[in-house]
Amino acid sequence: MAGPCALVIFGVTGDLSRKKLMPAVYDLAHRGMLPPGFALVGFARRDWEDQDFAQQVHDSVKENARTPFREDVWEQLLEGIRFVSGTFESDDAFLKLKATLDELDNERGTGGNHAFYLSIPPSGFGPVMQQLRKHGLTEDHGDNWNRVVIEKPFGHDLQSARELDQVVSALFRPHEVFRIDHYLGKETVQNMLALRFANQMFEPLWNNHYVSHVQITMAEDIGIGSRAGYFDGIGITRDVMQNHLLQLLALAAMEEPTNFEAGQLRAEKTKVLAAAHVPVDYARSTARGQYAAGWQGGQEVAGYLQEQGVDPGSRTETFSAVRVDIDNRRWAGVPFYLRTAKRMPRRVTEVALNFKKPPHLPFAQTDTVELGTNALVMRIQPDEGVTLRFGAKVPGTQMEIREVSMDFGYGGSFTESSPEAYERLILDVLLGEPPLFPLQEEVELSWKILDPVLDYWASLPEQPEQYAAGTWGPKSAHDMIARDGFAWRRP
C-alpha cells in the first residue's frame, strides 16, 4: 500500500489519461492499495473547476475501470480530486498548482510527497521542468519525496534521448525518474522471469546449444486511426520496437540475476542490450513496409497513404522487421527476429523460442512430414499464457508423428484477473519501486541498436514496400528470414 501522496497528471485530458491512468488509480483504490491521504490533481488547458474534472474522472472510471464501481470507493477518491487550468508557460497556473498541493499537504496529509506524471509530448518536458523549478514545486523538506514519470517515446534517436534526459535530470535525480514502458508492467511479461528462473527444466535448454532462433512479434490488427499527427514521421520502429520489443528481447535473453532488486535486474538487461547489434548488411537483415488498402475483419480498409492527415509521399513504415544478434556465450549464433506492424491479420504479442531439430530421427521420412520444430511460446496478449509445441504420434497403426500443443492459459488456471499494467506501474511509482522501469542507459543502448537501421532506411530513395492490409507483411520480410533457413510463425 502506498503512503500519503499526491499524483499530478499533466495532459490529463488526453486518451492515455482517460482510458488508462484514471481507471488505474480507481482500481488501485478499489483494491485498497491507496491510502486515505491520497490526492489526484489534473493539469490541462480546459476551463474546468474541480467538480468538472471529477465528473470526467467518474465517467472514465465507469467506462474503463477493471474493477466494479463502488460508491464508497469513489467518495473517498473524490475528496482528494483537484484541477488546475492553464498552459505550461503560465506562471499563474503553476502558482495555483503550488497552492493546491500545499492545501492538500495540510488537508489530506500528503506530506509534500508528489509524483508528477508527464502524459504530454516530449516537447512539453522542458517548459514543465522550468516551471516546477521556478515555483519550488520539487523542494526537499527532509523526509518528503518528489518523482517524475515520463512516457515513451524517450526521444526519436540517441542524440534527442540524451537531450531529453538532460532536461529531466536537471531537476530530478536518477532514482526519482520513472520511464514508463507499460509492457514491463504486464503480468505475462513478468511471468517470463518466473517461467525461466522458477523452473529447473527450462534453464538447460535456454541457450544456443538447443535454440535455433527466437521470434518476438507484436502485431496489431488496426491502422493508425486518428494518430497521423503523431505517427507519421515517427514510424512503428521508434514507436514500438525501440522500447517494447527490445525490452522483451532483454528479458528473454538476460542471465539470471542474484535477486529481483532493481539494480540486479537492470544490470542483466543492460548487459544484453550492450551485446546486441543488427548485422551491418541492413538490406539483408532488415525489412520495412507500409500497409496498403485491403480487407480486415470482413471490411475493406484504406491504405496508410490514404489515411487522414498522412502525406501521400510519406516514407514512414507501418511494418518493421529486424534481425538482432547477441554477442555473448549464451546466444552467439542465435538470431533474434523482431517484428512489429499494423494492419496484421490479428492482434498478438508473443516471444517464441524455436528449438533445433534432433540430430537424428529414427523414423521414415514419410512418418515426420507433419512434424514441425519444437517451440516454447510465451503469449503476452491477448490470450495470455504459454504454449509448448512438440511432436506426438497420431493414433493408429502407422508411425505418423504430428506437431501438437500443450497450453497454459492465465484465464483457465487462476480465478483472479490480472491487474492492468498501469495499476502495477503507478503503484510502483508511489512506492518508489523501480525494477520495472528502464534506466537511461537502457534507453541509449536501444537507440544505438536501431539508429543505424533508421539512418539506412532514411537514405533509401523509395517508399517502404506495400503490403495488403490483413496480411502478414511485405515479401521482403519473408525473404529476410528465409535467407537464414527459417520462416515466420503464424501466431
N, C-alpha and C positions, 0 to 999 in steps of 0.2 A: 504494500500500500504506500502510495506517495505521501510525503509530508505536505503541510500547508504551503501553497504556492499559487502564482497567477500565470496563466498561459495567455500570451498576447499573440494574436494571429494577424499579420499584415496580409492584405489581399483576401480578406475574409469573405468577400462576395463571389469569389471565383468558384469554378466547378469542383476543384480539389477540396476546398473547404466545405462546400455544401454536401458533396457526395461521400467524402471520406473522413475529414478531420472532425467536424462537429458530431456526426454519428459515432465516431470512435470515442470521443470524450463522453458522450452519454452512455455508451456501452461499458466503459470503464467505471462510471458512476454506478450503473446498474449492478455491476459485479462486485461493488464495494471496494474498488481499487483507488478511489479518490477520497481525500479527507473532507470533512465538513468545511474546513477552511480552504476551499478551492475557488478560484475565480477564473472566468473566461472573458477576455477583453478582445473585441473585434476592432480593427482599424481599417477604414476604407474611405473612399470619396463620397459615398452615399450620404445624403442629408437625413440621417436617421437619429432617432432618440433611442435610449436603452430598450424601451418596450418594442420598438420596431425590429431591432436586431434580435431580441428574444423571440419574437414571432418567427423570424427567419430560421433561427436555430431549432425552434419547435417543429416547424414544417420539415426541415431537413432530417431531423431525428425520426419523425413519424414515417417519412418516406424511405429512409435508407438505413436505419439502425438495425443491427443484427439481433438484438435482444428485444423482448416485448416492452411496449411503452407502459411505464408505471407513473402515476401521478405524483406519488410521494418522492420518487427519484427526481422527477422533473422540477418539483417545487424546491428541492434542495439545491439543484443546479441554478435555478432561476435567480436565487438570492445573490449569486456571485457574478451574474452576467452584466457586462457593461459594453458601451460602444463609444468609440471616438471617431468623429468625422474630420477628414482633412486629407491633404496631399503630403507626399514625402518632403516637400520643400517648405511646408508651413510650420513656422515656429510656434504659432498659436496652438496648432494641433498637438504638437509634442509637449507643449506646456500643459495642455489638458490631459494628455496621456500620463504625464508625471503626476499630476494632481489626482487622477483616477487611481493610479497604483498606490500612491500614498494613502488615499482614502481606504482602499482595500486592505492595505497593510494594517490599518488601525481597526477597521470594522470587521474584517474577515480573518484577521490574524495571519495573513500570508507572509509576514515577517521579512519582506524585502527579497523573497525568493521568486525570481521572474525568469520565464522561458519565452524567448522571442522567436516565433515561427515565421520565417520569411517565405510565404506562399506567393511569391512575386517573381517576375523575370530578373535575371542576374543584373540587368542594368539598374535596377532599383536598390541593389545592395549598398552601393556607395552612399547615396543620399540618406538612407535609413541609418547607416552606421554613423555618419556625421551628426545626425540629429540626436541619436542616442547618446553620443559622447558630449555634444554641446549642452544638453539639458540634464546631464548627470544621471541618466537612467540605468547605468550599469555600475554604479559605485558600490564598492565593498564596504560593509558596515560590521565586519567581524565574522559572524557565523552565517551570513546570508550567502546566496549564490545567484549568479546570472548565467544563462546559457542561451545559445542561438542555434536554431535549426534551419538548415538550408536544403532546398530541394534540388534535384538534378534539373537541367544539365549543369555540371560543375565545369563551366567553360565550354568552348567549342573546339579547342585544341590545347596543347600543352602550355603554350605561352599565356593564353587567356585564363587557363586554370590557375596558373601561378599568380597572375594579376588579381584574380578573384580572391585567392587565398590571402594575398597581402591586404586587401580591403577588409576582410573579415578578421584576420589575426591582428590588425592594428588596434582592435578594441577588445577582442576575446582571446583568451589563452587556448592552446590546443585542446586541453581537456574540457573546455567549455563549448567547443564547436561540434555539432552533431550533423553530419551529412547523411541525409535520409536516402537510402535505396530501399524502397518498400519491399522489394523481393527478398531482402535478407530478413524481413520480419515474418515471412510466410512460414507456417508450421512445417510445410513439406520441405522447404529449403533447410530448415534446422534439422529435419529428420534425416537428411543426407548425412549429417555428422553422427547422429545416433546409429544409423544403419552401418556406417563404416567402423566406428570406434567402440560400439557396444556389443559387436558380434565378431567372434573369432573367425567364423567361417569365411568372411569376405577378404580379410586383410592379406592372406597368402596369394590371392588372385588379383589384387588391386595394383597391378604393375605391368611393365612391358613384357614380362615372360608369358603372360596369358591374354592381355588385352591387345587387340589388333588396332582398334581406333575408337574414338569417343565422339559422339554426335550430341551437340547441345542445340536444341531448337526452341525458338519462341515464335509461334505463328499466330497471326490474328486474322479473323475472317471478315473484318471490317475495313473500310477505306479510311481516309483522313477526316471525313466528315467536315466539321466547321473549323478544323485546326490548321488550315492552309497558312494562315498568318504566322503560326509558329513553325510548322513542319517544313514548308518549302524553303529550301536553303540550308536547313539543318540535316534532314535525311535520317533514315532509320538506323544507320550505323552510329551516329552521335547520340541519337535519342534512346537507343536500347542496348546496342552491343557494347559500347564503351563502359557501361555501368552494369546492367543486369547480367548479361551473358558472360562477361569477363569475371564477374564476382562468382557466378555459378562454376565457371572453369576453376577458379582458385579454390573453391570449397571442395570440388570433386578431386582435385589433384594434390592438395596440400598434404604434408606429413602430419602425423598425429601430434597434437600439442600435449605438453605435460599436464595441463589442466585447461579449463574453459574460461579462464580470466581473459579480459580484453587484450592485454599485451601479448599473451601466448597465441591466441587465435590470429591476431593481426600480423604477428611476426611470421607465422607459417604461410598465410596468404600472400604476404609481401614477397617471400622467397620464391613462390611460384610465379608471380607476375614479373619479377625481376629476371627469371629464367625463360620467360615466354617471348616468342617473336613470330612474325609472319615470314615464311620463306620469301626471299627477295625477288623471285620471279613472280611479280604480282599478277601478271597476265594469266599465269597458270594456277596460282594459289588463292585467287580471289575471284568473286563474281558479283555483279550488281544488276539490278533490273528495276523496271517501272511497270506497275500493273496497267494493263490496257482494258478496254471495255470487254465485258463477258457476262457470264451467268453465275450468280451467287445465291445459293439457297432458293433456287427456282425463280429468281428475279434477275432481270437484265440490269446491270450496273454500269456506270460511266467509268472511263479510264482516268488515270491520275491527271493527265494533261487537260481533261475536260472538267475537273473538279473546280468549284467556285473559288476564285482567289489564287489559282495556280497559273504561273506564267506558262504559256503554250510552248516556250522553248526551254522549260526547266530541265536541268540535269540532276535533279535531286532523286536519289534512289529510294524506292519503297521495298526493295529486296536486297539483302546483303548476305553473302556467304564468304567466309574466310577460313583458311587453314592456319592453325596455330601450333607450333612445335614448342615443346618444353625441354630445355637442355639441362636435364639432371638425370641421376642414375635411375630413378624410378620410371621416368617417362620417355627417355631417349628412344627415338624411333617410332613413337606412337603419335600419329596426328590427331589433333583435336579439331573437329569441324564445327564452326559456329554458324548458325543460320537463323535469320530473323526476317520477317516480311509481313506486309499487309495484303489483304485480299487472297488469303490462302483458303483451301477447301474447308478447314476447320480451325477453331481456336485451340491451341495446345502449347504447353511449355513442358519440356522434358529433358532429362540428361540420360543418355543411353551409352553404357559401356558394352561394346561389341567384342566378343572373345575370339581368339584364334581357332581355326579348325583343328581337330585332332590330327596328330602327325600320321596316324594310320587308322583306317576304317576297315574292320574285318568283315565287311558286307559287300554284296554285289552292288555295282554302280546303280542298278535299277532300284535297289532297296532304299536308297537315300536321295532319290530325285527331289523329294519334297522336304528334305532336311535343310534348314537354313543354318545360320550361325547362332550360337548361344549368345544371349544378351541379358543384361540387367538394366532395366529401365526405371528410372525414378521420375514419376509423373508429378510435376509441380502444380499444374492446373490444366483443365478444370476437374478431371477425375483423379483427385489426389490419392497417390498410393505408389506401390512398387510392383513391377511385373518381372518375372524371371522366365526367359524363353529357353527351352531345351528340347531335345529330341526324345520321342517315345514311340513305342511300337503300336501300330494300328491293330486293333483286334482282328483276328482272322488266321487263316492257315499260312499266309505268306509272311515273310520277314520284311514288312514295309515300315519305314520309320518316317515320322512326320513331326514337324515343329509344333509344340504345344506351349501353353502359358500357365504359370502359377501366379495368381494375383493376390495382392493385399490392398484393400481399399480402406481409407480412413472412415468413410461413412458406414461400412459394414462392421468394422472392428471396435469402434469407440462410439459410445452413446453421446458423448459431449461434442458439440460442434466446435470447430477450430475458430479461435478469435481472428478477426481481421488483422492484417499486417500492421495497420496504423494504430490499432489498440496497443499491440506489444511495443511498438516503437515510441509512441507518445509516452507510455508509462515508463519506458527505459530512460527517456529524456528527463522526466520529472524525478526519477530515482537517481539519475546520474550514472546509469549503467551503460557503458559504451561498446560492448562486444560486437553488436550488430551494425555498427556504423563505420564505414570505411575511413581510413586515415587519408590525409592529403597525399602521403607517399603512394598509397594505392591508386589514388586518382591520377597522379602524374605518371605512374608506371603504365596504367591503362592507356593513357594518351600516347605514350612512347610506342606502344604496340601498334596502335591504329593510325597515328598521324602519317606515317609513310604511305599507307594504303590510301588514305583520303587525298594526300597530295598527288599520288599516282592517278587516281580517278579524275581529279581536277585537271590534270594535264591532258586527258583524252579529249579529242575534238568532238566525238559523237555522244549522243544521249545514251542513257542506260538501255540495255536490251529490254524490249517489251515482252511481257508475259500476260496471258489472258487471265482475267480475274477468275478466281475459283480453281486455279491450277497450282501446282507445287513449284512454280518459279521458272525462270528462263533456262534455256538449253545450256547456256554456259556454266550454270551451277551444277548441272548433272554431269557435264563433261569434266568439270574441275575434280569432282570426287572419283569419277570413273577412271581418270588417269592413274590413280593410286590403287585401282583394283577394287573399289568399294561402290556402294550405291546408297542414296539417302533412304532412311527409314520412312515408311508411311505411317505416321502415328495413328 
